[in-house]
Amino acid sequence: MNPSTLRRIYEIYHLWNPVYPYLAHHILEYYDRQDGNILEIGPFCGVIFALNEMNIGTSLSIATFPSEMADFFREETQNRSAAERIRVIDTDSSLTGLEENDMDLAIFRGAFFFPSLFQVSLSRIYRILRPGGVAFVGGGFGKFTPDFIIEDIGKRSRDLNLQIGKVEVKKEELWQEAQTPSGTKKVDLISKGGLWVLMKK
């Protein structure tokens, strides 16, 4: 990943700091637990820090790529005094090195919208879930983020996303893709507060 793209992703991360707690509340509507192994995936992580501050999860991990993002998030866990609670895993979009049937909650923000940067494997995300686990995969502000926050950061966030290759995804196309993971029995498409695929194992 080129340095200018990385700088924009770093800026997006900091820009979205006010959003993460609200998005965490949206996700917890579907997770509805205080414990469990929780994983956030990809270069656009951040919700995991809000969950940590809410004392959600037995174990917390970030599985990120490319390697520069792993270095960034390791430094961020130190800055947030969360290094003892949040493990950072250097992986790729195929989630190499992650065990199957290991996670109770998987979050992948920014999935589907950046095909020039990475490809998303819903089947692979499904396989790392434990039975009863939940995956929240997609993008958006979540339904609880106040309008004033969206108005404050929306234009800059949109500009940065377009600069790093964001594309529009139609609900119909995403729904078709969401039917592909083998063994998936419970799949929903959430269009309030963004566009998200919700998978339950």
N, C-alpha and C positions, 0 to 999 in steps of 0.2 A: 504494500500500500504506500502510495507516495506521500511525502511529508505534508503537502498542502491538505490532502484529504484527512490525514491524521489530525492536523491542527483544527480542522473544522469539526471533527468528531469530538475532540476535547472540548471545544467551545459549546457544542450541543449538550454535552454532559453537564457542564457548569450552568448553562442557560436553563436547563430543565430541573435544577435543584428544587425550586418551589413546587414542582409538579409531583415529584416522587412520592411524598406522603399521601397525596390524594389518589394517585394511581394505585398505590398499595392498598388503600381501603377498597377500591373497586375490585381488585384481584381477590382480596380476602372475603368478599361476598360469595365467591365461588369456592374458595378453599375452605373457609369456615373451620379452621383449626389454629391452635396456638403453637403446636409442636411440629415435628417432622423434619425431614431433610429437604432443604429448599435450594434450588439452583437458578441462577440467572445466566442467560446465554447471550453471547454475541458481543459486538463492539459497543452497543448502546445500553450498557447496564447502568444501574443507578437506583432502581427500586429496592434492591437488596439492602442498601444502606438505610432506607426508611424502615424496612421490616426489622432490621437489627435494632434500630432505635426504639421500635415498638415492642421489642423483646419477643418477636415471633420466630419460631423455628428452633429445633434442637441443634441442627447444624446448618450452616449457610455457606454457599460456594458460588463463585463466579467462574464460568467456563467461557473464556474470551479468546478472540483472535482479531487481527494477527498478533504476533508476539509483542509488538510495541504496545498493544492495548493491555496485555498481561502486566507489563512493566508499569504502565500508567495506573492500573487498578491496585497493584501491590503498593505503590506509593500512596494512593488514595486511602487504602485501608489503614496505613500508618498515620496519615494526616487526621483521620477520623477516629483514631484510637480503637480500631476495629480489627486489627490484624490477628488477634487471638480468636476472634469469633468468625471471621470470613476468610475462607480459603480461596486463593486464586489459582485457577487451572489454565495453563497454556494449551489450547486445543485448536481445532479448525471447525469449519461449518458441518463436517461429518461427525463432530463430537468424539474424535479419536481419543481413546484413553478413558472414557467414562464408562462405568459399569452399567449393565442392564439391570432393571428392576431395583433401582437404588434411590430414586427421588420421589418424594411425595408431592412436590410442587416444582414445576419448571416454568420459567418466565422467559420469553424471547421477544423483547421490544425491538421494533425496526425490522422484523422478519417480513419477507415477501416483497418489500418495497425497494430493495437495493440489489437487483440481480447482477449488476456489473461488479459488485463487491463480493458477494457470496451467494450460494444457493442454500435453501432451507430444505431439510429432510424431515418432514413430519413423522415418517416411519421411525427414523432414528430417535427423535424426541420421545415418541410413544414408547419405544423399547426401554429407555432409561427410567421410565416411570415404574414405581411399584404398583401392584394391584390396589386400586382405590385412589391412585394418584391423579393429579390434575395438571394439565399444561395450558398456559395462557400465552398464545402466540399471535403476534400481529403488531399493531401500532395505533397510537392515538393518545390523547390527553387523559382518557378515562372519564367517567361520567360525573365525578365529584370535583374535578378541578374547577375553581371559580372562574367566571368569565373574565374578571379583571387580570388574572394571571395569563390566561390565554391571549387576551388582547395585548398584554405587555410584551410577551415573548413570541407571539405567533408569527409575525412577519419575518423576524430574524431567523427563527427556527425553520420556517418554510424556505427562505433563501438558502440557508446552509444545506438543508436537505437536498434541494435541487442541484446545488453545486457539487454534491458528492454522488449524484446519480439517482435520486429518488424518482420512481415511476408511479403512476396511478394504477391501482388494482381494483377491478370491478368485483362486487360482491359475488356475482355469479361464477366468475372464474375462480375465486378463492374457495367458494363452496365446493366446486368440482374438485379442486386440489385436495380439499380436506377429507374427501371420501376415500383417498388412496391408501392411507396407512393400514397394513394388514393387521387384523385382529381388533381394530378400533370399533368399539361398540357404541360409544357415546360421543358424538361430535355435535357442537353447536356453533353457530356463527353469531357473534355479538357485534352489532353495528352502532350501539349507543356508546359514545365516548371514544370513537375510533372504529377500527375494523379488526376484530380479533377472532381467532379460531380457539375454541375451548374444547379440549380433549380430556375425557375421563377414562381411566383404565379399570 
